[in-house]
Amino acid sequence: MKKIINAKRLVNGELKSCEVLIQGNKIHQIDSTLSEPAETIIDAQGHLLTPGLVDVHVHLREPGGEAKETIATGTQAAAKGGFTTVCAMPNTTPVPDSRDHLLALLDKIDQDAHVRVLPYASITTRQVGRELVDMETLSNLGAFAFTDDGVGVQSAGMMFEAMQQASKHGKAVVAHCEDNSLVYKGVSHHGEVSERLNLPGIPKVAESVQIARDVLLAEATGCHYHVCHVSTKESVRVIRDAKRAGIHVTAEVTPHHLVLNELDITEDDAMFKMNPPLRSKADQQALIEGLQDGTIDLIATDHAPHTEEEKSQGFVNSPFGITGFETAFPLLYTELVEKQIVTLGELVDWLTIKPSQTFGLSFGTLQEGAHADLTLIDLTAVKQVDRHSFVSKGKNSPFHGYKLKGWPVLTMVDGEIAFKEANYETARA
Ligand SMILES: [Zn+2]
């Protein structure tokens, strides 16, 4: 048995003292005080106890991209950020698009992962949009859901077939929405800043037009359709209308699209290059409103590590993507909760129970009998982000130098400590 004492948890939006008894990989008991003895005592020092954070959109890069990140380093970074379950995107080499590739990936996860990793399988073979994968086999092996993230599925016919198959096997189709015929080699949002910096722009309609197509395909097939990293106000409107029409569509937004907009890009700095790009201030506002009114269901980081060399080639030549695990919670807490835009309870829900419910997972909840996936967060700690100190191999963050409040100090996955701050004591009774 392990016991966490002196913790605070959120009950109906209020912080209440609590103690938690953990037996094996499960939460055995939660109460204001517990008299039962335990072999290991964790003194939470009054910090916030939340369910372990759940991130349904991450890039661990392995296999094939080990210079950027590995399953080991990526999940260490996840644990440091308070995440206990992460869903790994399939744009690796090879792509988990077959029985052998998925089995090899599951093996590697078994050996190396520091937190729970649920792997996506691709929608199409090698993610090139030509041939549908064998969804039945991949579902039976444990594919979390199906996605070609990194690229949009260009053909409506392919997406239609994918949704028919996925819904037959009870799986979601998760989509990076981007119509390639509308991208025009863009590297940033087509707008004020791309014009000022003379960068090729990606028009907003490249995203929203494909979401509009796909919600209709989801309606026709009855498939659960989940939209990755929504970035525009038109996308939010299409999803809102689709939900009102009773279509099974869900959506996520990243911390960076909630906190930044194109005006934060002041020079040709690839630390601000991601796909979808940072949009206008009006789009940023629409994303926050979409989250608040339930149009957008959850927050996912789109953790996308790259090497220093890759990211030092300027906006046009560097790859898309920024890291997210190690800044997500303090960034959102500082920029949204401390500024009273959202409540702490809302933020925790968008990072825990909402992603779990969206995909029918049993994680993300503080309950007796639930998995002992727990995160302790010091809401008073203020630290400056130093990208060079990341555990992730990817140091590509636009938040370097930000002074942020609310840092995870201990992360437990299935009753085992996956991360704790160096000075955070656990004692044997
Ligand atoms: Zn994507």
Boltz pocket constraint, residues with backbone or C-beta under 6 A from the ligand:
constraints:
  - pocket:
      binder: B
      contacts: [[A, 149], [A, 150], [A, 151], [A, 176], [A, 228], [A, 229], [A, 275], [A, 276]]
      max_distance: 6.0
